[in-house]
């Protein structure tokens, strides 16, 4: 289980063997039987209240006036100038455009 993006050093063969030995020795880590698997329910059915509370808690909260995603082509120098201002550079573009006189 070596993750190429992980910064942790890889486990030695001995460490991996010890981990596998401990897993095998765990009395609460028995393999599920075919009968148990046949009776298993999806999480959404097994605990619907918990699933619903988790689903509602995920993501950003609803806003009164949500922003709309659009695609716009800007000169690279414009993007670079806004990015140079740091975090929130896209919101700064939004503010400039909102305050711009059009027409």
Secondary structure as GFF3:
##gff-version 3
##sequence-region A 1 103
A	DSSP	alpha_helix	13	25	.	.	.	ID=ss1
A	DSSP	alpha_helix	34	39	.	.	.	ID=ss2
A	DSSP	alpha_helix	43	46	.	.	.	ID=ss3
A	DSSP	alpha_helix	48	57	.	.	.	ID=ss4
A	DSSP	alpha_helix	76	83	.	.	.	ID=ss5
A	DSSP	alpha_helix	89	99	.	.	.	ID=ss6
###
